[in-house]
Amino acid sequence: VLSHILLPLAESLTAEVNHPTWAEAVNTIYKTCETIELNPKSWLTNLTLITSVLCVSPSDLFLSQWYDLVESNIRNLKSKHATLEERVTITTCIARLIWVYIFRCTETLNNTTRKIESIMKSMFLGKGKQSWLVSDASLILPCVQIFRAIGFAAYNQTVENFVIPLLRSAFSGHSLDSVQHEKVVLAVKAYTAMLADKERPNFPEDNDSICLLYTSPSPRDSTS
């Protein structure tokens, strides 16, 4: 319930997060989340709540916690025991954290480039087949959201460093029989969505409400 209250605020909050009362409340909730005893049934809910709290937190709290949270959950994402539901939730949380990092809690260009490259290579461009990535729409969608946020901030670099290498890695075998179709699907959908983004993409609040313009995108430099 608390996540549903906080998430709609993430896109519009700016200086309000630094108000002492708000900052104190957010810190209290975050510390409470850290003390919750996790079990196989509750850890996903707790991850969603921690992510929601960080997305509306002051920059100092966000920047001190978000990257470690992403890194630890990329390991969970790649676990051979992870279910599709767990992968979708983890990827959605990562998409939300990256959105806040790119558009609200910014760092220097060098730090941003280093962290984003590390996340993208670990998630999508690691050695071997990324077995966690499947062509199920519920999983592809938050992955596309990650590319959209990064691509809006640095379009050319995202295409050159992530989209094209992802597409190439899908054809790493010696025949079409070995094509990794999920990578092709993600690369194409991410690229077409990035082309269509004329304004900052919306915060990934809810998978069901995210509208991706997959068909007939207009060039980014065209005028209507």
C-alpha positions in Angstrom: 0.0 0.0 0.0 2.8 2.4 0.9 4.5 1.8 -2.4 1.3 2.8 -4.3 1.2 6.0 -2.3 4.9 6.9 -2.9 5.4 5.9 -6.5 3.0 8.4 -8.1 5.1 11.2 -6.4 8.5 10.0 -7.9 8.1 11.7 -11.2 7.1 15.2 -10.0 9.1 15.6 -6.7 12.0 17.9 -6.9 13.2 20.2 -4.0 10.3 19.0 -1.8 12.3 15.9 -1.0 14.7 18.0 1.0 12.0 19.4 3.4 13.1 18.3 6.9 9.8 16.7 7.8 9.7 14.7 4.5 13.4 13.7 4.8 12.9 12.5 8.3 9.9 10.4 7.4 11.6 8.9 4.4 14.7 8.0 6.4 12.5 6.4 9.1 10.7 4.2 6.6 13.9 3.2 4.9 15.6 2.2 8.2 12.4 0.2 9.1 12.7 -1.6 5.7 16.3 -2.5 6.4 15.3 -4.2 9.7 12.5 -6.3 8.3 13.3 -10.0 8.5 13.1 -11.4 4.9 11.7 -14.7 3.8 11.0 -16.2 0.4 7.5 -14.7 0.4 8.3 -11.2 1.5 11.6 -10.2 -0.1 10.0 -9.0 -3.4 7.6 -6.8 -1.5 10.3 -5.4 0.6 12.5 -4.7 -2.5 9.6 -2.8 -4.1 9.0 -0.8 -0.9 12.7 0.1 -0.5 12.9 1.1 -4.2 9.8 3.3 -3.8 11.2 5.0 -0.7 14.6 5.7 -2.4 12.8 7.1 -5.5 11.2 9.8 -3.3 14.2 10.3 -1.0 16.7 13.2 -0.7 19.6 12.9 -3.1 22.1 12.1 -0.4 20.1 9.0 0.8 19.4 7.9 -2.8 23.0 8.2 -4.0 24.4 6.4 -1.0 22.1 3.3 -1.5 20.8 2.9 -5.1 23.9 1.5 -6.8 24.5 -1.2 -4.2 20.8 -2.2 -4.3 21.0 -2.5 -8.1 24.2 -4.6 -8.1 22.9 -7.0 -5.4 19.7 -7.5 -7.3 21.3 -8.1 -10.6 22.8 -11.2 -8.9 19.3 -12.2 -7.8 18.0 -11.5 -11.3 20.5 -13.9 -12.9 19.9 -16.7 -10.4 18.8 -19.9 -12.1 16.2 -20.2 -9.4 14.6 -16.8 -10.1 11.0 -17.0 -11.3 9.6 -14.8 -14.1 7.7 -12.7 -11.5 10.9 -12.1 -9.5 12.8 -11.1 -12.7 10.0 -8.7 -13.7 9.9 -7.1 -10.2 13.7 -6.8 -10.0 14.0 -5.3 -13.5 11.1 -2.9 -12.8 12.8 -1.7 -9.6 16.1 -1.2 -11.4 14.3 0.8 -14.2 12.8 3.0 -11.5 16.1 3.6 -9.7 17.9 4.4 -13.0 15.2 6.8 -14.0 15.6 8.7 -10.7 19.4 8.6 -11.1 19.3 10.0 -14.6 16.6 12.7 -14.1 16.7 13.8 -10.5 19.7 12.6 -8.4 22.5 13.3 -10.9 26.2 12.9 -10.4 29.2 13.9 -12.5 29.4 12.7 -16.1 32.3 10.4 -15.3 30.5 8.8 -12.3 27.2 8.5 -14.3 29.0 6.9 -17.3 30.9 4.4 -15.1 27.9 3.2 -13.2 25.5 3.0 -16.1 28.0 1.1 -18.2 28.6 -1.3 -15.4 24.9 -2.0 -14.9 24.2 -2.3 -18.6 27.1 -4.6 -19.3 26.3 -6.8 -16.3 22.6 -7.1 -17.2 22.6 -7.3 -21.0 26.2 -7.7 -22.4 27.9 -10.2 -20.1 29.8 -13.2 -21.5 27.6 -16.0 -22.6 23.9 -16.3 -23.0 21.9 -14.0 -20.6 19.6 -16.8 -19.6 17.5 -14.6 -17.3 16.3 -12.6 -20.3 13.3 -14.1 -22.1 11.0 -12.7 -24.7 8.0 -12.4 -22.3 6.4 -9.0 -22.7 6.2 -8.4 -19.0 10.0 -8.7 -18.7 10.9 -7.0 -22.0 8.9 -3.9 -21.0 10.9 -2.8 -17.9 14.1 -3.6 -19.8 13.0 -1.2 -22.5 12.3 1.4 -19.9 15.9 1.2 -18.8 17.1 1.9 -22.3 14.6 4.8 -22.7 15.9 6.7 -19.7 19.5 6.2 -20.6 18.8 6.9 -24.3 17.0 10.1 -23.6 19.9 11.4 -21.6 22.6 10.2 -24.1 21.0 8.9 -27.3 24.1 8.3 -29.5 26.1 6.7 -26.7 23.3 4.4 -25.8 22.8 3.2 -29.4 26.5 2.8 -30.0 27.5 1.3 -26.6 24.4 -0.8 -25.7 21.8 -1.2 -28.4 24.1 -2.2 -31.3 26.3 -4.5 -29.1 23.1 -6.2 -27.7 21.9 -6.8 -31.3 25.2 -8.2 -32.4 25.4 -10.5 -29.4 22.1 -12.0 -30.4 23.8 -13.4 -33.5 26.9 -14.7 -31.8 26.5 -18.3 -33.2 27.3 -19.7 -36.6 23.8 -20.1 -37.8 20.3 -18.5 -37.5 19.3 -21.5 -35.4 21.4 -20.1 -32.6 19.9 -16.5 -32.7 18.9 -15.3 -29.3 15.5 -14.0 -30.2 14.9 -12.2 -26.9 17.9 -10.0 -27.4 16.6 -9.1 -30.9 13.2 -8.3 -29.5 14.7 -6.1 -26.8 17.1 -4.3 -29.1 14.4 -3.5 -31.7 11.8 -2.4 -29.1 14.3 -0.3 -27.2 15.5 1.4 -30.3 12.1 2.2 -31.7 10.9 3.5 -28.3 14.0 5.7 -28.0 13.3 7.1 -31.5 9.8 8.0 -30.5 10.7 9.8 -27.3 10.3 13.5 -27.9 10.0 14.3 -24.2 11.5 12.8 -21.1 10.0 9.3 -20.6 7.6 8.8 -17.8 8.7 7.3 -14.5 8.1 3.5 -14.7 5.3 3.6 -12.1 3.3 0.6 -13.3 4.0 -1.8 -16.1 0.3 -1.9 -17.1 0.2 1.9 -17.5 3.4 2.4 -19.5 2.7 3.2 -23.1 5.5 2.4 -25.5 5.4 3.7 -29.1 6.6 0.6 -30.9 5.1 1.3 -34.3 5.9 3.9 -36.8 8.2 6.0 -34.7 9.2 9.4 -36.0 12.9 10.3 -36.2 14.1 12.2 -33.2 15.2 15.1 -35.3 12.0 15.5 -37.4 9.6 18.2 -37.0 5.8 17.8 -37.0 
